[in-house]
Amino acid sequence: MKRFTATILATILLLSAWVALCGMGLLPEGEAKVPKTKENFAATVYDASGASTRLTHFSIDGDTFVPARLGEGTLSMPFGNIDEMSLSGAKATVRLKGGRVAEVTVDKGLDAAGLSDFGPYHIKLKDVRRVVIHGKP
C-alpha cells in the first residue's frame, strides 16, 4: 500500500511540474506568424552559417523598408528601391536597383521575417549576412 501511495504521489508531482514548466514557456506556444504588410516582397536571406532561405511576405520589423542611419540622419529605404543588402554587424551596404550604393547603420536587433516553403521564418539582423530583394512575386 505504501508503494502504491508513493507511486501516485510521484505521478502527481511530475504532472504538476510539467504543467508549471509549460506555463513558463519552455514548450512552444503555437505557430509562429509572419507580420502582415501592405505589400508582398520576395527575398532571399543568407545567414551567418551560409544557409539561404527564399521568402515571400518579407519584412524587417514588420515593415517593407530598411530603417537605417546615414551619418546623423535616419532613412527608410523602401524594398522596391533595393536590389540587395550586405550586413556586417551593424554596418550595411545597400545597393539600389539603379546601381547606387549607400553605406548605412542598421539596428542589428531588428527581426527579419517572411514565409518560406517550410513555414514562417524569423531571424535577427545580427545573424544575416546578405538579403537579395526579388521584388513582388
C-alpha positions, 0 to 999 in steps of 0.5 A: 500500500505504501508503494502504491501511495508513493507511486501516485504521489510521484505521478502527481508531482511530475504532472504538476511540474510539467504543467508549471514548466509549460506555463513558463514557456519552455514548450512552444506556444503555437505557430509562429506568424509572419507580420502582415504588410501592405505589400508582398516582397520576395527575398532571399536571406543568407545567414551567418552559417551560409544557409539561404532561405527564399521568402515571400511576405518579407519584412524587417520589423514588420515593415517593407523598408530598411530603417537605417542611419546615414551619418546623423540622419535616419532613412527608410529605404523602401524594398522596391528601391533595393536590389540587395543588402550586405550586413556586417554587424551593424554596418550595411551596404545597400545597393539600389536597383539603379546601381547606387550604393549607400553605406548605412547603420542598421539596428542589428536587433531588428527581426527579419521575417517572411514565409518560406516553403517550410513555414514562417521564418524569423531571424535577427539582423545580427545573424544575416549576412546578405538579403537579395530583394526579388521584388513582388512575386 
